[in-house]
Amino acid sequence: MTTKIKVGIIGFGKAAMVFHAPIIESVEGLQLTKVVTTNEGMIDRVKSIYPYTTVVSNVEELLQDESIDLVVITTPNEHHVDLASKALLAKKHVIVEKPFTITSKEADELIAIAEKQNCILTVHQNRRWDSDYLTVKELIKNDFLGNIVEYEAHFDRFRNKVKEDWREEDRPGSGILYDLGSHLIDQALCLFGLPQEITADIGIHRDGAKVDDYFQVILHYGSMKAILKAGMLVRETLPHFIVLGNEGSFVKYGMDIQEEALKKGIAPRDMDHWGEEPETIWGTLNTDIQGLHFRGKIESKRGDYRGFYQNVYLSILGKEELKVRPQEARNTIRVIELAIESNKAKRSVPYI
């Protein structure tokens, strides 16, 4: 029989509804047991879609439930540390929605608590399971491009009106750098490790915006650099990935398709070819392979956000090493801190 891990979610907004609940329910061995929310609309949705899941309004009621093994925190960012601390002290394994924390000091504190409690602590970096990122990772790993000299990744949107959303409010951890930057930085650090220096330009482009809605962060690795960009005023599609090496180039348009499917209410269990990108958005590789010149489309590797939760499940059972380690998530927050420092000082700063 499959060992059941019972899961509780604290906060049930877009992140929980789109990116967590349907994935949890699609992973064998995980059971969405309890949800904490006071949002009447979300209460009705949970009861409709997950009728066997209990909805409570009090965090303590979830944390005192001895049957809950794993707690997922999807609240506004400034509450992550307090709630994660309480869950760890209640001897729960914890997943924190990105960004991990507001500061690297807070991240260090949570890591110390998790180690003392002998609990798993991780951060929801599901974009490591994006199809195009996995493809880029494979191309670099297998030396299809030679020595990488420049890596550029975009996470662009066109949203010229400011939404009524806590992420758009002037509060700790809001803004596009903490939001989308967490993904781009995490991917770059996984590919290339910690940078030597960081240069950042962070700003507000939209009228009425209260927090940053644009950034360019450059991670310097000697002669190689990783350029990470995101903005809310990008109406024309730009490449998602541009990777340049001394042997070839790779250019990829279009985002991973899993998010759009999840937004439409489609879960991985509902389709056979989950995460398989259509040929129309496969990337273009131009390189030499064993003495032959090749230029053409490269089939994207299959993306699957279930990989994150499957790994957490197996890690709790002691059958796999944790793939998104909290120290890695802490390093992402440190890069964000230094990017903010670089932007204020208008100069590059060392990674320390």
Helices and strands as residue ranges (DSSP letters): E 5-10, H 14-14, I 15-20, H 21-24, E 30-36, H 40-49, E 54-56, H 59-63, E 70-73, G 77-79, H 80-89, E 93-97, H 104-117, E 121-124, G 126-129, H 131-141, E 148-154, G 166-168, H 176-192, E 197-203, E 214-221, E 224-231, E 241-245, E 248-252, H 258-263, G 268-270, G 279-281, E 283-289, E 292-298, H 306-316, H 326-345, E 349-350
